Amino acid sequence: MSDDILTVGSEMGRGARQSNGHWLMANGSVSANGSVLRSRRAQLRIFETLAVLVIFFFFIAFGMNVYFVVQRAGIEKEIERVQDLRSVQVAQKAMSLPELDCVVVGVQREYCFDALKLDAVRSVVASPSVADVYVPVFGYSTVSVTRFTPSRQSWSVYDRRRPGDERRFQAPVLIYDPVRFSYGFGMLEVTVYG
């Protein structure tokens, strides 16, 4: 029993003394043998539980951070894919415009532009009132056609820009010259501003 009293006494510190089998603390409270030891064990378990909870919430926060970074990267890739699709759509619309199509002896050719129609569209679209008609079709983009053979010549079909990301799409096309009844190789270039 004396070992218990010494152990408990040393655990409680200097301000405790034994009185009638109970410990009288410096603050005036009375404790049974070992109850202070039990309360300290309980406090240690509470602190252990709190430490485990803090670590658990730290791991949850870290996991959520990783998840959001991965989601953000996925969303950015999806935005890029949509912008690429938008540039392809604008190019397809430009290739199917009747104002630019290439008709030879009543037969319409695919991926072909008429050089005289390109000259006419370039001069007509230069006026702002006509250019506004093409806004629902092309939006914020630049559509240009460049002929490489037999001589180099460029036409700006549509040009409406805004700051932001740019996506370019190029497609090889034929340029028909109805005056000489000849074809040349060209490139349709579409730049979409996002």
C-alpha positions in Angstrom: 0.0 0.0 0.0 2.8 2.4 0.7 4.1 2.0 -2.8 0.7 3.0 -4.1 0.7 6.1 -1.9 4.1 7.1 -3.0 3.3 6.6 -6.7 0.1 8.5 -6.5 1.7 11.1 -4.4 4.5 11.6 -6.9 1.9 11.7 -9.7 -0.1 14.4 -8.0 2.8 16.6 -7.4 3.7 18.7 -4.4 0.5 20.3 -3.5 -1.2 17.1 -2.4 -1.2 15.4 1.0 -3.1 12.3 2.3 -5.9 12.7 4.8 -8.1 9.8 6.0 -7.3 7.6 2.9 -8.1 10.5 0.5 -5.8 12.9 -1.2 -6.3 16.5 -0.4 -5.2 18.6 -3.3 -3.6 22.1 -3.1 -6.8 23.7 -4.6 -8.8 22.1 -1.8 -10.5 19.2 -3.8 -10.5 15.7 -2.3 -9.6 12.7 -4.5 -9.8 9.0 -3.8 -6.6 6.9 -4.2 -5.7 6.7 -7.9 -8.5 8.9 -9.3 -6.0 11.6 -10.3 -4.1 8.9 -12.2 -7.2 7.8 -13.9 -8.2 11.3 -14.9 -4.7 11.8 -16.4 -5.1 8.6 -18.4 -8.5 9.8 -19.6 -6.9 13.1 -20.6 -4.2 11.3 -22.5 -6.8 9.2 -24.3 -8.8 12.3 -25.2 -5.6 13.9 -26.6 -4.8 10.8 -28.5 -8.4 10.8 -30.0 -8.1 14.5 -30.9 -4.7 13.8 -32.6 -6.2 11.0 -34.6 -9.1 13.2 -35.6 -6.7 16.0 -36.6 -4.7 13.6 -38.8 -7.9 12.1 -40.2 -9.2 15.6 -41.3 -5.7 16.5 -42.6 -5.8 13.4 -44.9 -9.4 14.3 -46.0 -8.3 17.9 -46.8 -5.2 16.6 -48.7 -7.4 14.1 -50.6 -9.9 16.8 -51.6 -7.1 19.0 -52.8 -5.7 16.3 -55.0 -9.2 15.5 -56.3 -9.9 19.2 -57.2 -6.5 19.5 -59.0 -7.3 16.5 -61.1 -10.8 17.7 -61.8 -9.5 21.1 -62.8 -7.0 19.5 -65.3 -9.9 17.4 -66.7 -12.1 20.5 -67.1 -9.3 22.4 -68.9 -8.8 19.5 -71.3 -12.5 19.5 -72.0 -12.5 23.2 -72.7 -9.6 22.8 -75.1 -11.5 19.9 -76.9 -14.6 22.1 -77.2 -12.6 25.0 -78.6 -11.0 22.6 -81.2 -14.4 21.4 -82.2 -15.6 24.9 -82.5 -12.8 25.8 -85.0 -13.6 22.7 -87.1 -17.3 23.7 -87.1 -16.5 27.2 -88.3 -14.3 25.7 -91.1 -17.1 23.4 -92.2 -19.5 26.4 -92.2 -17.0 28.4 -94.3 -16.6 25.5 -96.8 -20.4 25.1 -97.2 -21.2 28.8 -97.8 -22.9 29.3 -101.1 -21.2 32.7 -101.4 -17.9 30.9 -101.8 -18.7 27.5 -103.4 -17.1 26.3 -106.5 -19.6 25.3 -109.2 -18.3 24.0 -112.6 -20.9 23.1 -115.2 -23.6 22.8 -112.7 -21.6 20.5 -110.4 -20.6 21.7 -107.0 -17.1 20.6 -105.9 -16.3 19.9 -102.3 -13.4 21.7 -100.6 -13.3 24.2 -103.4 -13.6 28.0 -103.5 -14.2 30.2 -106.4 -11.5 32.9 -106.7 -13.9 35.5 -108.1 -16.4 34.9 -105.3 -13.6 35.2 -102.8 -12.8 38.7 -104.2 -16.4 39.7 -104.1 -17.0 38.4 -100.5 -13.8 40.2 -99.3 -15.1 43.5 -100.6 -18.7 43.0 -99.4 -17.7 41.8 -95.9 -15.5 44.8 -95.4 -18.6 46.9 -94.6 -19.6 46.6 -90.9 -23.3 46.2 -91.6 -22.8 43.1 -93.8 -20.1 41.7 -91.5 -22.7 41.7 -88.7 -24.8 39.2 -90.8 -22.1 36.6 -90.5 -21.6 37.0 -86.7 -24.2 34.2 -85.9 -22.4 31.9 -88.4 -18.8 32.5 -87.5 -18.8 34.3 -84.1 -15.5 35.6 -82.9 -13.1 34.1 -85.5 -11.0 34.9 -88.5 -11.5 33.0 -91.8 -8.9 33.4 -94.5 -8.1 31.6 -97.7 -4.6 31.5 -99.2 -3.8 30.3 -102.7 -0.3 28.9 -103.3 -0.3 27.9 -106.9 -0.1 29.2 -109.6 0.5 32.5 -107.8 0.2 33.4 -104.1 -2.8 35.3 -103.1 -4.7 35.7 -99.8 -8.3 36.6 -99.1 -9.7 37.5 -95.7 -13.3 36.2 -95.7 -14.3 37.2 -92.2 -12.4 38.8 -89.3 -13.9 39.5 -85.9 -11.4 39.2 -83.0 -11.5 39.4 -79.2 -8.8 38.8 -76.6 -8.5 35.3 -75.2 -7.4 31.9 -76.2 -6.9 31.1 -79.9 -7.5 27.8 -81.7 -6.4 27.4 -85.3 -7.6 24.9 -87.9 -6.2 24.6 -91.4 -7.6 22.6 -94.3 -6.3 22.2 -97.8 -8.7 23.4 -100.5 -8.9 23.9 -104.2 -9.1 27.4 -105.6 -10.9 27.6 -108.9 -10.2 30.4 -111.4 -13.2 30.7 -113.7 -11.5 33.1 -116.0 -8.7 30.6 -116.8 -10.7 27.5 -116.1 -7.9 26.2 -113.8 -7.4 25.0 -110.3 -4.8 26.0 -107.7 -3.9 24.6 -104.4 -4.8 26.6 -101.3 -5.3 26.6 -97.6 -8.3 27.5 -95.5 -7.2 28.9 -92.1 -9.7 29.4 -89.3 -8.8 31.0 -86.0 -11.4 30.9 -83.3 -11.1 33.2 -80.3 -12.4 31.9 -77.0 
